[in-house]
Amino acid sequence: MKKNEQEQPQGVQSGKLLQSTVDDGGEAAEPSKPKLMTRRRMLQILGVQAVAGAVAVNALAAPKNFNPKHYNREITPDQLPNTRAWLSANPAQCVGCRTCEIVCSLSHDGQCRPALSRINTVYDPTKTLAKLAVIANVCRQCNMADCYLACANDALVLDPKTGARIIDPEKCVGCGECMAACPWDMIVCNEDEDKFTKCDLCGGDPQCVKYCPADAITFVQLS
């Protein structure tokens, strides 16, 4: 017996585990064949991974134009009450139909105009798998919301029911500080009215969740 074979642990030879080919009845059993992954399954996994990677990159994104010293509230981020509700989008179920955009703009602005929607559909967020990965991009209702802290006119308020950070249209002067502060690009500019808007969770009854045909959006609310 060769030296290198003597030094191998029992059941191991040439770096590979020896598999038993005898079943309980003492008869030789056929080695199991590895299951092959279908092309469809592989593309599904790649699509989810692509979206997850894009979300991770966005999570690290810094505000584009906002200057951190411009906190215009007499409150520090750690003093801002936490949100108690938010939306969660599932990229594995989203079919990219954009129903959520239509419903959102219709319920808030009375017109089917995706440009005014507080939720938007993102195709191929990594720019590598065109039309394979799609996700509904939603406001995160950040606990330490830069949009809230940036508003010098107290137009950003907290919904007493959900804790959502929402914009009071009566107080908004169209300065755009909230839009510059949001690292997620979830503030919407209504040029017709020279106002800014954002997701208000529909007061606790989000229409995008109610009408999504693929159940790809979930309303999460803490008790």
HELIX and SHEET records of a PDB file:
HELIX    1   1 LYS A    3  GLN A    6  1                                   4    
HELIX    2   2 ARG A   39  ALA A   59  1                                  21    
HELIX    3   3 PRO A   77  GLN A   79  5                                   3    
HELIX    4   4 THR A   99  ASP A  109  1                                  11    
HELIX    5   5 PRO A  114  LEU A  116  5                                   3    
HELIX    6   6 ASP A  146  ALA A  150  1                                   5    
HELIX    7   7 GLU A  177  ALA A  181  1                                   5    
HELIX    8   8 LEU A  201  GLY A  204  5                                   4    
HELIX    9   9 GLN A  207  TYR A  211  1                                   5    
SHEET    1   A 2 VAL A  12  GLN A  13  0                                        
SHEET    2   A 2 LYS A  16  LEU A  17 -1                                        
SHEET    1   B 2 ALA A  85  ALA A  89  0                                        
SHEET    2   B 2 ILE A 217  GLN A 221 -1                                        
SHEET    1   C 2 ASN A 120  TYR A 123  0                                        
SHEET    2   C 2 VAL A 134  ASN A 137 -1                                        
SHEET    1   D 2 LEU A 156  LEU A 158  0                                        
SHEET    2   D 2 ARG A 165  ILE A 167 -1                                        
SHEET    1   E 2 VAL A 188  ASN A 190  0                                        
SHEET    2   E 2 LYS A 195  THR A 197 -1                                        
END                                                                             
